[in-house]
Amino acid sequence: MTERTTQSTAGSPAESIDGSSGGQSRPEPRRWIWFSTGGVLIALFLVYGASTFRESLTPYVSIREATTAGRRVQVVGKLVPGSSEFLEATQQLRFGLQDGEGQSLSVVYDGTKPGNFEEAKEIVVIGSYREGVFHAQQVLVKCPSKYQGMGDEHPGSVPKSNDGIRRKV
């Protein structure tokens, strides 16, 4: 079937018999609603993602800065000898942390005591300072390497060579 067009008397483009114009038409109103809704949802998702990302950034600060930060931070230091106390009944760990500047901080952590806690070379606490105590949400321990202290001594069972190549003896 062929479509017949007629010239309009008002000078508008030709219209087909079914009433549609031959030129481009505006998208249906429903499509604009879907596009607008999609755009708003994408914008909301981007704002939510940016704010969540910003909250997840936890800067390293000194003990002095942690006491005034008023938000979640990371503090690194060494365990104050003899200060750790783990309460089995409440699963709460309390200890003192001292940084390189000599500042100390009382820390409370609700959770299980990390393995090798007493032998830790460094401790990182992540949390916030309130009511005179640092409330840790996470405690990370850096233990000394089991290979530390081996030194440069050469094992007696391996023969030395001057050119750095091992040879059978």
SVG drawing of the C-alpha trace seen along z (x, -y; Angstrom):
<svg xmlns="http://www.w3.org/2000/svg" viewBox="-6 -29 93 62">
<polyline fill="none" stroke="black" stroke-width="0.4" points="0.0,0.0 1.2,-3.4 0.9,-6.3 -0.7,-9.4 0.3,-12.8 -1.6,-16.1 -0.4,-19.6 -1.7,-21.5 -3.3,-24.9 -1.6,-26.5 1.9,-25.9 2.9,-23.1 4.7,-20.0 2.7,-17.4 0.7,-15.0 -0.1,-11.4 -3.6,-10.0 -3.1,-8.5 -2.4,-12.0 1.3,-11.7 3.7,-14.4 6.4,-13.5 9.1,-15.3 10.7,-14.3 8.4,-14.5 9.1,-15.0 9.5,-11.9 6.4,-10.8 5.8,-12.3 6.3,-8.9 9.8,-8.7 10.7,-12.0 9.4,-10.7 11.7,-7.6 14.7,-9.7 14.2,-12.2 13.7,-9.4 16.8,-7.7 18.9,-10.9 17.7,-11.6 18.6,-8.0 22.0,-8.2 22.7,-11.6 21.5,-10.2 23.7,-7.1 26.8,-9.3 26.1,-11.5 25.7,-8.5 28.8,-6.8 30.9,-10.0 29.8,-10.4 30.3,-6.8 33.8,-6.9 34.6,-10.0 33.5,-8.3 35.6,-5.3 38.8,-7.4 40.4,-7.1 43.6,-9.2 46.6,-8.3 47.0,-10.9 49.1,-11.3 47.7,-10.7 47.5,-14.4 45.4,-14.9 43.2,-11.8 42.1,-13.4 40.7,-16.4 39.7,-14.9 36.1,-14.2 35.8,-11.5 37.1,-8.1 40.9,-8.0 43.8,-5.6 46.6,-5.9 49.8,-3.9 52.0,-3.3 53.5,-0.7 51.9,1.1 52.7,-0.4 54.3,2.5 52.0,4.0 49.0,2.0 46.9,4.7 43.9,6.2 41.5,8.6 38.1,9.1 36.8,12.5 33.2,11.9 32.7,8.8 35.2,9.6 36.8,6.2 40.5,5.4 41.9,2.4 45.5,1.1 47.7,-1.8 49.3,-3.0 52.3,-5.3 53.4,-7.0 56.8,-8.2 56.4,-11.6 55.9,-10.1 52.2,-10.8 50.0,-8.0 46.4,-7.0 44.0,-4.7 42.3,-2.3 39.2,-0.2 38.4,2.5 35.2,4.6 36.2,7.9 38.6,10.8 42.2,10.1 44.4,10.3 47.0,13.2 50.6,12.2 49.2,8.9 51.9,8.7 54.7,9.3 53.5,6.7 56.1,4.4 53.5,1.8 49.7,1.5 47.3,-0.3 43.9,-1.3 41.0,-2.5 38.2,-4.3 37.3,-7.6 38.2,-9.4 35.4,-10.2 34.9,-10.5 38.6,-10.5 39.2,-7.1 40.0,-6.0 37.2,-3.5 38.7,-1.2 36.6,0.5 39.6,2.4 43.0,3.3 45.8,4.4 49.1,5.8 52.4,5.7 54.5,8.6 58.2,8.9 59.3,11.1 60.3,14.7 63.3,14.1 64.4,11.0 67.7,11.3 69.2,14.0 72.0,11.7 74.6,12.2 76.2,15.2 76.9,17.9 75.6,21.4 78.5,23.8 77.0,26.6 77.0,24.6 80.4,24.1 81.5,20.6 82.8,19.7 84.5,16.5 82.5,16.0 79.1,16.3 78.3,19.7 77.6,22.7 79.6,25.8 79.4,29.3 82.2,30.3"/>
</svg>
